[in-house]
Amino acid sequence: MNVLEVEHLNVWEERSGRNLVRDSSFRLAQGECLAIVGESGSGKSLTCKSIMRLNRNGIRHSGRIALNGEDLSILSDKAMRRYRGRRLCMIMQNGMSAFDPSRPIGAHLQETLGIHYDWSRAEREAKLAAAMIAVGLREPAAVMSRYPFELSGGMLQRVMIALALVLEPDVIIADEPTTALDAVTAYEVVEQFVRLRERLRSAMIFVSHDLGVVRRIADNVLVMKDGEIVEQGAAREIFSGARHPYTRYLVSSKETLSRHYKWLMGGVDVAQG
Ligand SMILES: Nc1ncnc2c1ncn2[C@@H]1O[C@H](COP(=O)(O)OP(=O)(O)OP(=O)(O)O)[C@@H](O)[C@H]1O
């Protein structure tokens, strides 16, 4: 069975009636990673936020979004809040905006786990510490005592990945999680996402501008343009034989970045890669 099914998703601005995402349908199987690519403003984030029911006031959506066969649109806001984090986990582009700036990271993480699990404080702390070590944060106690602004972008992304490891959601939605990072840190963070998938076998939506990253992590790719899906299919096929001219344009225009990424990953010669 599919973990997530999105059927005929439409997103629009209430005030003007302007369509922002049109008739979008896709599915996600267990353990699958689906990349959503497309230029800025094509509707990638609104698609993710609609699934999470996190769109701002003034943005409406319709269509069927089902998690393990259960239609999410019939859930109350309270029930949906319980699903967020525990079953649907979103990892944002900017780690800083995901955490409460006025409290140490550990307090925020403890509270999030406390909402979803009946563990004691000591259990929560032990699980968080183990997950932090697993994602390469060597001194969990020190990280937990810091405020968000005291950690780098790469560390904040690792903290969010560690939290996802403990929460074990059914679906992880990562919205451009590496865009704000330098190339080397982005590479390390992508590798943590790869490991996260291997460990949890969760389904994942990975939004990215960087087709090099998409090649590394995605099984399937969905291409958006002006609020519509213009192409979807297996990542290998999209990269080798894209049918839509826009996808071909994306693939060719991102080749330079991909070469740089391959070079970082495996020492492939930039000139040849
Ligand atoms: N709160 C909002 N109110 C009105 N329009 C919005 C709102 N949020 C997004 N939009 C519009 O919806 C369209 C799609 O936005 P979205 O953020 O989903 O794009 P995106 O593909 O994620 O882009 P990026 O790669 O820049 O994040 C854009 O035209 C954007 O201006």
PDBQT file of the ligand as one rigid body, heavy atoms in Angstrom, charges set to zero:
ROOT
HETATM    1  N1  LIG A 301       1.306  32.969   1.511  1.00  0.00    +0.000 N 
HETATM    2  C1  LIG A 301       1.226  33.173   0.188  1.00  0.00    +0.000 A 
HETATM    3  N2  LIG A 301       0.356  34.075  -0.309  1.00  0.00    +0.000 NA
HETATM    4  C2  LIG A 301       0.257  34.287  -1.642  1.00  0.00    +0.000 A 
HETATM    5  N3  LIG A 301       0.987  33.642  -2.577  1.00  0.00    +0.000 NA
HETATM    6  C3  LIG A 301       1.873  32.722  -2.132  1.00  0.00    +0.000 A 
HETATM    7  C4  LIG A 301       2.047  32.428  -0.732  1.00  0.00    +0.000 A 
HETATM    8  N4  LIG A 301       2.995  31.484  -0.599  1.00  0.00    +0.000 NA
HETATM    9  C5  LIG A 301       3.411  31.195  -1.864  1.00  0.00    +0.000 A 
HETATM   10  N5  LIG A 301       2.729  31.945  -2.775  1.00  0.00    +0.000 N 
HETATM   11  C6  LIG A 301       2.915  31.907  -4.236  1.00  0.00    +0.000 C 
HETATM   12  O1  LIG A 301       2.676  30.575  -4.684  1.00  0.00    +0.000 OA
HETATM   13  C7  LIG A 301       3.587  30.221  -5.706  1.00  0.00    +0.000 C 
HETATM   14  C8  LIG A 301       4.313  28.947  -5.330  1.00  0.00    +0.000 C 
HETATM   15  O2  LIG A 301       5.077  29.184  -4.155  1.00  0.00    +0.000 OA
HETATM   16  P1  LIG A 301       5.994  28.067  -3.482  1.00  0.00    +0.000 P 
HETATM   17  O3  LIG A 301       6.558  28.675  -2.228  1.00  0.00    +0.000 OA
HETATM   18  O4  LIG A 301       5.254  26.801  -3.345  1.00  0.00    +0.000 OA
HETATM   19  O5  LIG A 301       7.143  27.903  -4.569  1.00  0.00    +0.000 OA
HETATM   20  P2  LIG A 301       8.448  26.983  -4.540  1.00  0.00    +0.000 P 
HETATM   21  O6  LIG A 301       8.408  26.156  -5.768  1.00  0.00    +0.000 OA
HETATM   22  O7  LIG A 301       8.549  26.267  -3.242  1.00  0.00    +0.000 OA
HETATM   23  O8  LIG A 301       9.589  28.066  -4.669  1.00  0.00    +0.000 OA
HETATM   24  P3  LIG A 301      11.044  28.173  -3.946  1.00  0.00    +0.000 P 
HETATM   25  O9  LIG A 301      11.891  27.183  -4.638  1.00  0.00    +0.000 OA
HETATM   26  O10 LIG A 301      11.446  29.585  -4.201  1.00  0.00    +0.000 OA
HETATM   27  O11 LIG A 301      10.816  27.865  -2.481  1.00  0.00    +0.000 OA
HETATM   28  C9  LIG A 301       4.490  31.420  -5.918  1.00  0.00    +0.000 C 
HETATM   29  O12 LIG A 301       4.001  32.159  -6.992  1.00  0.00    +0.000 OA
HETATM   30  C10 LIG A 301       4.347  32.210  -4.633  1.00  0.00    +0.000 C 
HETATM   31  O13 LIG A 301       4.529  33.584  -4.869  1.00  0.00    +0.000 OA
ENDROOT
TORSDOF 0
